[in-house]
Amino acid sequence: MSGDDARWLGAALALATRGVGRTAPNPSVGCVIVAGGRVVGRGWTQPGGRPHAEAMALAAAGSSARGGTAYVTLEPCAHVSARGPACSDGLIAAGVARVVAAATDPDARTAGAGFARLRAAGIEVAVGLRQVEAERLNAGFFMRQRHGRPYVTLKLAMSLDGAIALADGSSRWITGERARAHAHLERARCDMIVVGAGTLAADDPALDVRLDGLEHRAPRRAVLSTSLAAIPHGA
């Protein structure tokens, strides 16, 4: 693999970020198709998980995809579902000559089968470049598929001296605007947000997502408490 491969995969990773928080239960994937040194098609996973990134990129490229290279952040799927065809079959039909993927799909329905199908069709396959970045982008998906458990993100805001509120117990923002926006993006990535009964009683937090285009991705809410009596009525 070359420096150009790393660059084009970087472009695919940037595209994949556009779907973050919108594609559940599927991962957010990016795809760039390059032919003759120029981009002829690009795509990313659409809201709800379909169409897949490869399908979007192939539709944009049309016949220009033939003989080109597809850069994709996750192994093209090998399974056919009611929601769409296998992306590996789409790449074969389009006549791409090479596929460069950042990571192997841990989903048992694919898990290397997509690469095997591409190689059987005579397509050159390279995998593993920028893998850490690709897996970090869909950390929850990889955790669920590999270990069968949720990926947990801890959001903790505190001052340099370890305080989370004023001495009288009143609360003020510790984080800045950019940090708060990042926290809302993390909420959009999650299926559930958990707080303690003390936080619920003291702050009455909305626990929603306040980012343009992601408002509908507010996660389910849960409260941890040793007693139901500690949870305010109507919470």
Protein Blocks (a to p, Z undefined) as FASTA:
>chain_A
ZZklmmmmmmmmmmmmmmgoklpcbdcddddddeehiafbdcdddehhiacfklmmmmmn
mmmlgopacddfbdcdfbdcfkbccfklmmmmnopabdcdfbdcfbfklnomlmmmmmmn
opacdehihklmmmmmmmmmmmmmmnopacddddddddfkopabdfkopacdfbdfklmm
mmmmmmmmpmbdcddfklmmmnopgkiacdehilmmpccdddddfbfklpcghZZ
